[in-house]
Amino acid sequence: MKLRQGTFSFLPDLTDAEIHTQVQYCIDNGWAVSVEYTDDPHPRNTYWEMWGHPMFDNPDAAAVVFEVNECRKQFGDYYIRVIAFDSSHGWESIKLSFIVNRPKDEPGFHVSREEVKGRSMRYSIKSYATDKPEGRRY
């Protein structure tokens, strides 16, 4: 199962040239770009590990692609994403996020259903990846 999270998630995986183009778009808009990685891709896991520091005032998209490739060398079996943060007054949030690396095997999620008071149903999502300890999930 391919994880569908962030922009471009329904498209084929981006090449380095396409990543460069998207990062340049972010830089041209004045957004700070960061690279993050995780082995727990749960949709509510918004706190991924940061690779290096956020790249504020970075004029070169090639530097971001370089950092993505360095992160791939060390965490090739993790999910890696690029995020773009808009610090302008009134926004101060993530404007763009997309996955640039995936593990070879994506285990997917389990949806559990529970009946609660009043014939209501409660659903929860659990990643199969979290069946193993952190650092050994892929």
Residue pairs with C-beta under 8 A, 6 or more apart in sequence:
1 106
1 107
1 108
1 109
2 9
2 102
2 106
3 9
3 41
3 79
3 99
3 102
3 106
4 10
5 41
5 43
5 99
6 81
6 97
6 98
6 99
7 96
7 97
7 98
8 14
8 22
8 98
8 99
9 98
9 99
13 100
13 102
14 22
14 98
14 100
16 65
16 68
16 69
19 64
19 65
19 68
19 82
19 100
20 61
20 62
20 64
20 65
21 61
22 82
22 96
22 98
23 33
23 61
23 64
23 65
23 82
23 84
24 61
26 33
26 84
26 95
26 96
27 33
27 58
27 59
27 60
27 61
29 84
29 86
29 95
30 86
30 88
31 84
31 85
31 86
31 87
31 95
31 96
32 54
32 55
32 56
32 58
32 84
32 85
32 87
33 54
33 55
33 58
33 64
33 82
33 83
33 84
33 85
34 50
34 51
34 52
34 53
34 54
34 55
34 82
34 83
34 85
35 50
35 51
35 52
35 64
35 67
35 68
35 71
35 80
35 81
35 82
35 100
36 48
36 49
36 50
36 51
36 80
36 81
36 82
36 83
37 48
37 49
37 51
37 71
37 75
37 78
37 79
37 80
37 81
37 101
38 45
38 48
38 49
38 78
38 79
39 77
39 78
39 79
39 103
39 129
39 134
39 135
39 137
39 138
40 127
40 129
40 130
40 134
40 137
41 79
41 127
41 129
42 109
42 125
42 126
42 127
42 130
43 125
48 79
48 81
51 67
51 70
51 71
51 75
51 80
52 67
54 85
55 63
55 64
55 67
58 64
64 82
68 80
68 82
68 100
68 101
71 80
71 101
72 80
72 101
75 101
76 101
77 103
77 104
77 138
78 101
78 103
78 138
79 99
79 101
79 102
79 103
80 99
80 100
80 101
81 97
81 98
81 99
81 100
82 96
82 97
82 98
82 100
83 94
83 96
83 97
84 94
84 95
84 96
84 97
85 93
85 94
85 95
86 92
86 93
86 94
86 95
103 138
104 138
105 138
107 127
107 128
107 129
108 127
108 128
109 125
109 126
109 127
109 128
110 125
110 126
110 127
110 128
111 123
111 124
111 125
112 123
112 124
112 126
113 121
113 122
113 123
114 121
114 122
114 123
114 124
115 121
115 122
116 122
129 137
129 138
130 137
131 137
